[in-house]
Amino acid sequence: VVEVMEPLSNLNKERMRPKTNHIGFYVARAKGLYDAVGINVELVSPADDAYDKTPRKRVEEGLADLGIAPSETVISCNTTEKEVAEGQQVIAIAALLQTQTSAIVTLKDGGVSRPKDLDGKNYASYQGRFEMDIVRELVRADGGRGEVKEVLPGEHGLGIFRTILERQGEYDATWVFMPWEGVIAEQSGLALNVFSMDAIPYGYTPVLIGRAGALKAKGDAMRSFLSATQEGYRLAASSPEEAAAILVESAAHVGVELTPDMVRLSAQRLQHAFLHPSGRWGLMEEERWREFVGWLEAKGLVKDRAGKPVGVRPYRTLFSNDYLSP
């Protein structure tokens, strides 16, 4: 969760559990870019309370100005069965990455070599609203039946990734960021099968989210914050080695040591994903939102938690580039 707030709280290194897709925030802070525009920023991990409150919940409840989440979270917040008070709509205001870097993975020697092999297998789930539907559609696109079993390891982040490493037979697959967990596996000598999302018009992930009314009320502060953050990501794109060194120095991660080699390689893998071809950070294209929302609707995947089909508010209302720097 990103909180744009006053005053700036003391930051405890042990609270930070970022990945390299968050690197621009840490670079901007370390370089004094937030101070330069008069913005006090606190970076808070949902792991602080064992994910009792997700970034979405923190934003919805006004505990944070901004949160980091996949685009599915924005869609989930904007299904039509909900009454949302004016100004309370959760929208995306920046894409942290421009390209798709996540994938479903299995162990190379685990007997699942392609998506359709996941039929009848156990998938370690984060319990995302559309997660299992997307996984099952990936299996169907490869010629399978989509009969994948959802299992709940009760972990988050690297904890879920470790389940397929340490409890083979109970968990066969999970969803990871390849420039993070993929690099950890690579440097550990662990061979993975990687099933990309190429068969699906997947949306932006992660994105920066906020409540429309709160964003409008703090419009100047938000623009200053995003302008400074853009410069942090531009430095990460042009000098991933320097950015990686900043991340190693300023943040810790539960479950893995942030070694310089690991973080440097991860940042190098991501450096071409940070910026839009125009050179801007955060920019989101309408067509990508249209395609992903349209695909979810066409497949009948937009449902409430009880499985009843529902609609989605117009895709153009789900995001805004208005707070980004030119």
Stockholm file with secondary structure:
# STOCKHOLM 1.0

chainA/1-326         VVEVMEPLSNLNKERMRPKTNHIGFYVARAKGLYDAVGINVELVSPADDAYDKTPRKRVEEGLADLGIAPSETVISCNTTEKEVAEGQQVIAIAALLQTQTSAIVTLKDGGVSRPKDLDGKNYASYQGRFEMDIVRELVRADGGRGEVKEVLPGEHGLGIFRTILERQGEYDATWVFMPWEGVIAEQSGLALNVFSMDAIPYGYTPVLIGRAGALKAKGDAMRSFLSATQEGYRLAASSPEEAAAILVESAAHVGVELTPDMVRLSAQRLQHAFLHPSGRWGLMEEERWREFVGWLEAKGLVKDRAGKPVGVRPYRTLFSNDYLSP
#=GR chainA/1-326 SS CEEECSSCCCCCGGGCCCCGGGHHHHHHHHTTHHHHTTCCEEECCGGGGTTSSCHHHHHHTTSCSBEEECHHHHHHHTBTTSCCCTTCCEEEEEESCSSCCEEEEEETTTTCCSGGGGTTCEEECCCCTTHHHHHHHHHHHTTCCCCCEEECCSCCTHHHHHHHHHSBTTBCBEEEEIIIIIHHHHHTTCCEEEECSTTSCCCCSSEEEEEHHHHHHTHHHHHHHHHHHHHHHHHHHHCHHHHHHHHHHHCCCTTSCCCHHHHHHHHHHHTTTSBCTTSCBBCCCHHHHHHHHHHHHHTTCCBCTTSCBCCBCCGGGSBCCTTSCC
#=GC SS_cons         CEEECSSCCCCCGGGCCCCGGGHHHHHHHHTTHHHHTTCCEEECCGGGGTTSSCHHHHHHTTSCSBEEECHHHHHHHTBTTSCCCTTCCEEEEEESCSSCCEEEEEETTTTCCSGGGGTTCEEECCCCTTHHHHHHHHHHHTTCCCCCEEECCSCCTHHHHHHHHHSBTTBCBEEEEIIIIIHHHHHTTCCEEEECSTTSCCCCSSEEEEEHHHHHHTHHHHHHHHHHHHHHHHHHHHCHHHHHHHHHHHCCCTTSCCCHHHHHHHHHHHTTTSBCTTSCBBCCCHHHHHHHHHHHHHTTCCBCTTSCBCCBCCGGGSBCCTTSCC
//
